[in-house]
Amino acid sequence: MWLLVQVVKGSKHYEAESRVENHVLICDTSDMVISARSNGDSAYRFEARKGNENFVIADFVGAQVKASLTDKFIELAKGMGAVSLKTAPAV
């Protein structure tokens, strides 16, 4: 099962300038985490991490509005059937 959570400052998945409100998807049956990361000044990506391996799920080049990236991340969570454990938009 996938869980949609919001990480806090101090977490290795926390990003001070997060454009997805520091939401991450975690899998309760493996150590895989899906998060959003800044990739330079004008790029952003959603990536899966398992151990030391990283996999790109989606790249967003150019200026992206914070709200649109949050919506895209929530949509990704919905598509995976994630359960929301935070007061994020309903999944």
Beta strands, then each sheet from edge to edge (+ up, - down):
strand 1: 2-6
strand 2: 23-27
strand 3: 32-38
strand 4: 43-50
strand 5: 53-61
strand 6: 83-84
sheet 1: 5+ 4- 3+ 2- 1+ 6+
end
